[in-house]
């Protein structure tokens, strides 16, 4: 097996591509019977379509890879679809899953393996309302608010009967994140309230720490998967009254399953630092590659045949069981409820339950909303 990997660049999350590639290589390495030759190319922030095409053609035509893996996002990654169709190659698109596709049209030569950021944000918002918090605050910043996650967590909240009472959009730079207007509004609240927060990077800690000792007792903070993961990994502030973030996470080091523990041990031994969600995504991608190698005699590395073989394979990743949705060619994984730091994540939605939520979303959103934020999420 020869795999070509298109890796992203990020100044805010510089290890994102390395973590992904490391996780993928470690997972495939476990399957000693499937030797893999790796070749990589860098595609920057994922906004340059010409660069995407150039690097994909280099790997497919010059390097002769059997399968192409692109860490890129909608809509820019769509320029690769005609290429793999013409060459009858399989393309695996990976990302955080923070942007809606242009349409739900299935592409026979393309499969998607993501952390399903916007879907889990939607489920988190719905659970907040279902827990009886009928009034909510949408809190985000200029960067994260431009992706589908901010709208998704609000949509989920509203669909379960919730009402947005206040919107807060802060600046991206942490030294300019002025939470005074939000805190002033919270000071007037007397009813139970859900703070629906979508943040990433340094603003995550800045936002949460701004709420220390100031969050009303009746308010609960719900976060998107990236925010949950980054706060879990952040050092505790000195104050003891730290708001407990909760929400559906794509991955957590507290997940109790054998595959996750194997991933964490292998990743941390290889790199000497804590395992990450994008390492877990790479591990899951490696498991998919191993499944493709195991069925190569059936599909012969033909892009139009390989997805059909995956439908019949039982694949387990660091996040748990991976279910392949035939209608859209998306993999769905369990959603894990996280509440606070370092708690065992036992409360979860099984992959088949997440798939049902996925099908409902696809069926209810005929035209997925688009935005002008073209960077692959967290790659800027």
Secondary structure, 3 states (H helix, E strand, C coil): CEEEEEECCCCCCCCHHHHHHHHHHHHHHCCCCCCCEEEEEECCCCCCHHHHHHHHHHHHHHCCCCEEEEECCCCHHHHHHHHHHHHCCEEEEEECCCCCCCCCCCCCCEEEEECCHHHHHHHHHHHHHHCCCCEEEEEEECCHHHCHHHHHHHHHHHHCCCEEEEEEEECCCHHHCCCHHHHHHHHHCCCCEEEEECCCCHHHHHHHHHHCCCCCCCEEEEECHHHHHHHHHCCCCCCCCCCCEEEEECCCCCECCHHHHHHHHHHHHHHCCCCCHHHHHHHHHHHHHHHHHHCHHHHCCCHHHHHHHHCCCCEEECCEEEEEECCCCEEEECEEEEECCCCCECCEECHHHHHHHHHHHHHHCCCCCCCCCCCCCCCC
